[in-house]
Amino acid sequence: MKRLSVFGATGSIGQSTLDLVRRNKDLYCVKVLTGGRNLDCLVRNALEFRPEFVVTAHDDCYQELNEMLSHTDIKVAAGANGINEAASVQVNWAMSAIVGAAGLEPGLRAMQAGANLALANKESMVAAGPLMRQTSRENDVALLPVDSEHSGVFQALIGEDRKAVERVILTASGGAFRDWSLEEIAAATPEQAATHPNWDMGQRVTIDSASLFNKALEVIEAKELFDLKPKQVEVLVHPQSMIHALVGFQDGGLMAHIGPADMRHAIGFALNYPNRSYLPVERLDLAKIGQFDFSAPDLEKYPALRLAYDVLDLGGFSGAVYNAAKEIALDAFIAHRIGFLDMAKIVEAVLERIFVKNISKENNFCLENILNMDHIGRTYAREEIEKNSKYL
Ligand code: NDP
């Protein structure tokens, strides 16, 4: 039996992962489940899968979780320390599906404990790509992309000569505001941004899809995962979200990965890797779909994407700062403190500050330095929001 941990089990990716595990319970043994505030879901899953260890990310939820599981022999813990302890449990495979930079350390620890890491948490690669790759190498474990685009690239590259790759094209649905004018987007509310036309995802990643911050993170993630140069990563708007990614080779050929907008394909691919097993996802009827549309992304409407390429040029720790500033700006947008387009303005202002201070260039990618830069990004973003009354 494959021993599994699921970090971020109560979220959209975590639940899709457990859906696949539930269908083949004789193949898997769930050892660890972690969640946040959704204790009902965490406990329901704990009673179903009977893991050894269940953790909530929040210390103030510990007592309630402990009481809810007091009639079982499941070990309960809370907080970042609890999640890190759970990440040290030895398993064969771990799903990294915590949202945000909080997913970085558990993912690193899971790899250090010998787990192949299924990586939904793109923030880990954005903030700490070199460290993630080094940890995977040193512990001889696989880093298996779960973002549908990166899973698509990974699949298109199987058996191919990496040196023959000219470019990688990530597709973007265009999010909730694809057909909105710049003026309409400027006035968009968090509620409007949290509705995705094609994918059913958590609130934060859905809003990031509307701003294309999600795609921006994916551009950086692709560069880090596949060791590409900035110019080798392209973005193409494709409203149907069925072509997830394309890989272009030096002979002019393009290999596209096509599939339904259902994360269980990419999750299942990572779960079954290196095998391809049956997955319960829709089979596309291409004749019925009829056509696929494509267009270039509008960088004026989506400055987040332009900034991602600045990050690639800046290098060093700028990915950690970019992601951290984005997380703070997103919090402020969700709290109705800033407008939709202000998110990118804040991140840009933070990037300018680290560029001027020249503090992004250092290359010692240890966890302590990365967390330090994450802290600087958050602090600068909060200062930008506070000092600039136009955002308030
Ligand atoms: P959700 O918001 O649905 O779930 C996030 C999970 O993380 C929940 O279990 C949540 O707990 C937990 N969590 C929240 N904050 C913390 C914290 N500070 N520490 C520990 N755990 C925490 O997100 P998604 O499942 O949509 O996304 C998860 C990751 O996967 C993100 O990085 C996202 O970018 C990526 N991804 C998601 C896709 C999707 O289709 N959803 C597609 C590709 C990538 P609780 O809810 O109990 O509070």
Boltz pocket constraint, residues with backbone or C-beta under 6 A from the ligand:
constraints:
  - pocket:
      binder: B
      contacts: [[A, 7], [A, 8], [A, 9], [A, 10], [A, 11], [A, 12], [A, 13], [A, 14], [A, 34], [A, 35], [A, 36], [A, 37], [A, 38], [A, 39], [A, 57], [A, 83], [A, 96], [A, 97], [A, 98], [A, 99], [A, 100], [A, 102], [A, 120], [A, 121], [A, 122], [A, 123], [A, 146], [A, 147], [A, 148], [A, 199], [A, 200], [A, 201], [A, 202], [A, 203], [A, 204], [A, 205], [A, 263]]
      max_distance: 6.0
